[in-house]
Amino acid sequence: MNNIPSEEDIHAYVDGRLDDTRRQAVEVYLAQHPQRAEEVRAWQRDAQELRAALGSWMPEADNPSLDPSALRAQRRQTWRARLAIAAMLVLSIGLGGVGGWQAHGVRQASREAPMSDAMQAYRMFAQQHGAMLDVTEQHDGDLQIWLDNHFHRAPQLPNLQAAGFHPVGGRLLALSEGAAAMVLYENAQGNAISFYIRPPSKVAALPRGQRQEGTLMAVYGPSDGYNVAMVSRADEYDADVARKALPTAI
């Protein structure tokens, strides 16, 4: 593949349809072009939300115009026009309106339970077997390299081999604060533990802690300038493995 991937390869990458060689080439390109990588992450987020909303029904089978690649191409054609409209709206609202929305965001973030996004990612990709991952572990260290490509000075991924969990794959996500990622581990019984990383909150630093939400347990804290979490089932063994694996704050 050329140094600059084609639009077809970019869309295939978003939809998880590239072989390992072409996928790695696209990831190298995106690592060198942050603006393009941000656009691709937004597409991946849209595809994730579409899959969650539609379940197993694939609209493109009934109507090719609803294929995610076709929708993204259409959106790209109208992006500049929408940007101009958005700029006009911002100017008409004025600074007072913008300040109000910023305050709304702060209030919402302050009410959000710690690492609720990590638990939601676990539900979407760990509890739904067969859910599409962006990358899989083919050789030792593949997922660490993938994480390092997307996060500057990313923490070292926990090694859960002694507890019977091996790395399976990773999923890149998009938050308002920036990129986030989940790395999935599984054991022979099919139980899952996830490592989750995202930028620190703009409201306040996240202290080390843990909480249970239904049948899930999350342990979390700061590490290497990021907020990280280990999410698992709340049963005693898996939760203990997750607690011991949480990276130490640096």
N, C-alpha and C positions, 0 to 999 in steps of 0.2 A: 504494500500500500504506500502511496505517496506520503510525504511528510505532513501535508495538509489533507485530512480525511475528507471524503466526499460527504455531501448532505445525506446521501443514502446510508453511508456508514454511521454517521452521527445518529440518525433516527433508529437504525438497527441497534446501536449501542444502548440508546434509551430504552428500547423494548426488549433488551436482553437476547438479541438474535445474532450476535457476532461470535465467531470462534475465538479461542484464546489469543491467537496471534494478532488478529485485527483488533480485538478488544484492548489488548495491552498497548497497541500503537495509538489508539484513540485516547487512552488514558494519559500516555506520555504527552500527546498534543495538548490535551486539556490542562495538564499540570503546568504547561508553559504559556497558556493563554487564559488567565483568570477570568476575564470578562466572558469569554465563550463558555468556560466551565460553569460560571454562574447561571448562564442561560440554559445549559444542559441540565443543571440541577433543578431548575424550575420545571423543565419538561418532565424530569423523573418524578417530581412531586405531583404534577398533574396526572401522570400515568398511574401513580400509586393511588391517588384519590379516586380515579376512574375505576380502577380494578376493585377497590373496596366498595364502591357504590354499586357496581354492576354484577359483582360476584363472578359466576362462571359464564354469564351471557356475553358473547362477543359481538357487538353491534356491526363491526366491519364485515361479518359474514353475511349479513342481510343488506348492508348498504355500504359499498366501498368508500363513499364520501365521509363516513364516520370513522374510518381507520385513524388511529392516533397520529400516524405520520402525516396523513392528509390534513388533519385538523391543525397540526403544528405548522405545516407549510402555509396554510391559509392565515393563521394568526401572525406568522412572520411577515406576510405581505401587508397586513394592516397595522403593524406595530407602530410605524412612524406616524401615521395619521392619528392613532389613539394617543400617542405621546404628546402630540401637539395639543389635542383637546384637553388632556390631563393638565398640561402646563397652563392653559387658559383658566381652567377651573381653580387651580391653586392660586393664581393671581387674583381671581374674583373672590375667593374665600378670605384671603388676607391672613396676617399673622395670628390674629386672635383665634380664628377657627383652627389653625394648625396647632396652636398651644393647647386648645381644648382636647384635640385628639391625642396629643402626647400625654396629657394627664390621664385620659381614659386608659391608655395603654399601661401606664404605671400602676393604676388601681387594679386593672385586670391581672397584671403579672404578680402583684403582691398577694392576690387571693388564690393564685394557682398553687396546687399542692406540689411539693418538690418532686421533680423528675416524673411528672405525669406523662410527659411526652415519651420518656423511656419505656414506661409501662405500656403505652399505646402502641409503640413500635413492636414491643414483644408480642402483644396480642395479634398484630397484623401479620407478622412474619415468622414468629416462633410457634404460635398455636395453630396456624393454618398450614399444615404440612403441604409442601409443594409450592408454597408462595415463591414468586420469582425474586432471586437475589441478584445484585449487580455483579458480584464476583464470588467465585468459589475457591476453596483451598485445594489446589492441585499438588503443590509441593510445600514443604515446610517453609514458613516465612512469607508466603504469598500475601496473606492478609495484612501482615505488618507493613510490607512494601506498599500495598494499596492504601493503607491508612496514612503512611508517611507522605504519599503523593497528594493527599487532600488536606492534611493538617500539619502545620509547621511545628516541629518538635513534638510530635504525637507521643503520648505515653506508650510504654511497652505493653503489648497485649498480655493478659494473664495466661499462664500455662496451667491448664486444668487436667492435663493428662493423668496425673496421679490419682485424681478423683474420678476418672473414667469418662471425662468429657473431652471431645476433640473438636477443633474448629471446623465449621462447615462452610461458612461464607459470610459476606457482608452486604449491607444495604446503605446507600447514601441517601440522606434526607435533607430537607431544606426547612429552616426556621427563620423567623424574622431577625434573629441575631446573627444568622449565618448558617454554614453547613453543619450538619450533624451526621453521625454514622452509628450503625449497630453492627456488631460482629456476633454471629450466632455460633454457639457450641451445642453439641448433642452427645448423649451417651448411647450405649447399646440398646437401652429400653425406649429410646426416642424422646426422653426428657430433655428440655432445653434450658440453657442459661445464656443470657446475652450480656455483652459488654457494650455500653452506650457512651458516646462522647459528644459534647456540644460546647459552643463558646460559653463563657461565663455570663450570667445575667447582667443586664445593664442596671438593674435596680439594686441588687445587693449580692455579695459573695455567698455561695452556697456552702454552709457548714457541713461537716461530716455527720451523717445520720442514717436512719433507716425507717421505713414505714411499710405497712401492709395495706393492700387494696384488693379486697376480695380474696382470691386464691393466689395472688401474686405478692412477692416481697421484693422491695428495692432497697439496696444499700448504696449510698452515694456520698460524694464529697469532691473537693478540688484536687486536681493533679496536673502538674506541668502547665498551669495557666488555663486549664479547661475544667469544666464540670463533667464528672464521669459517674457512671452507675453500673452496678451489676444487678440484673433482674432475673428472678427465678420463681419457680413454684414456691409456695410458702411452707412446704413440708420441711421438716427439721434438717434432713441431710442436704438437700439442694440449697437451702438458705444458708447453711453453715459453709458450704463450698463457696457461695457467692460472697459472704462476709470476708472470708480469708483471702479471696482473690482480688478484692477492691484495691486498686493501686494506691500506694502511699502518697500523700500530698507532698509536693516539692515546691 
